[in-house]
Amino acid sequence: MLRKPYMRIPYTDVLAAPTITPSSANTLSGAVAALREFLTAPSPNGIPTSTLVITGAGLSVASGLADYRGTNGTYRVNKSYRPIYYSEFLQNHEARKRYWARSFLGWTSLHKAKPNSGHFAIKQLGELGLVHSVITQNVDSFHPKAHPSLPTIELHGYLRSLVCVSCHEELPRDEFQEDLARLNPAWAEFLQEITASGALDTENPEERRRRGMRTNPDGDVDLPDAPYTTFRYPACPRCLAHPPSSPEGGRATVEVDSDGAWRASSTAGILKPAVTMFGENIRKRTKMKAEQTLEEATKLLILGTSLATYSAWRLAKHGKDRGIPIAIANLGGVRGEDLFFKDLEPIHDGTRGARVEMSTDELLPALVKQLQASTSMHNAPEHHSHEVEKHGASVFKDMMS
């Protein structure tokens, strides 16, 4: 039986509506003008400009992925939803079965998702010399796919891989999907049926409900009364071949059934998504790198996030404490956003900060287009199409049930 979570997820209710600043930024042209001033204004004291972008789930909505706190976000349409907790995943075999079963069903449609025009606009801002690095809360790998030359820190990890909690070996997610299909032939057959029916072709929560499914962020597919207890998942192959040392000394136990599925008698070899789960600490090296990148930034542009997650909010708060200009573009409210703009003059042009409520897939391409057309940017590269590019490799987005 699954235990009741003991941690509270922050800001599951609707955040207060933003105050647009400057007031002219309530239209697309006004928002573009404000962000243009923000990005092109020289830094104080002649310091070379270095703009850091922080992004969240709102940026990936145009790629067909659900978010948490937006208009159709899971916390608003599915009040009973809670993500799996790190401690629960580690300690509970049944919880892992449920997680991987829902992940297995959602993977087929998610691996087809691609970066959208907002991601490619960030690439162009980098090529224009206006953005120098990105910190993303997203685990979909869209940023490194869209702009591999622009430094990106994946703050909460990435779902293109799995990691063993015992030996820390990383494994590719697509191969793991094949293992899940082999271990769960009935589930694999069911997946083929619902894929053929088109039931997985939409992330729209209302449409999913009409088809007998409930959708949560990152493609999590919840089927009422599904036999999750029958689902099986593999053990870490490295730990299976070479059992690691146990915390108590000696060797840990890694056992599998005749098909290679992890057995509950095992004490090691558990694979988890290579992301920071709720209740889990961010990797120390990643945290330090993010903090260093923020220290080097002279401006902070926040896109598609409510900053409800403390790991992202603390970065923005530290930027404010340093006194660097901050601009935010997000649909809906942002955690404690009054703090970021309280020092702005009543009448300003966006140079020292801006708050825009507009979708990034509309706003960012328009911003790039104007910057490229500006006479002050006459050395800009040729215009880049913001149509979603085709990629041979899969882009990975997994399930946080």
Secondary structure, 3 states (H helix, E strand, C coil): CCCCCCCCCCCCCCCCCCCCECHHHHCHHHHHHHHHHHHHCCCHHHCCCCEEEEECHHHHHHHCCCCCCCCCCHHHHCCCCCCCEHHHHHHCHHHHHHHHHHHHHHHHHHCCCCCCHHHHHHHHHHHCCCCCEEEECCCCCHHHHHCCCCCEEECCEEEEEEEECCCCCEEEHHHHHHHHHHHCHHHHHHHHHHHHHCCCCCCCHHHHHHCCCEEEHHHEEECCCCCHHHCCCECCHHHHHCCCECCCCCECCCCECCCCEECCCCCCCCEEEEECCECCCCCHHHHHHHHHHHHHCCEEEEECCCCCCHHHHHHHHHHHHHCCCEEEECCCCCCCCHHHHCCCCCCCCCCCEEEECCCHHHHHHHHHHHHHHCHHHCCCCCCCCCCCCCCCCCCCCCCCC
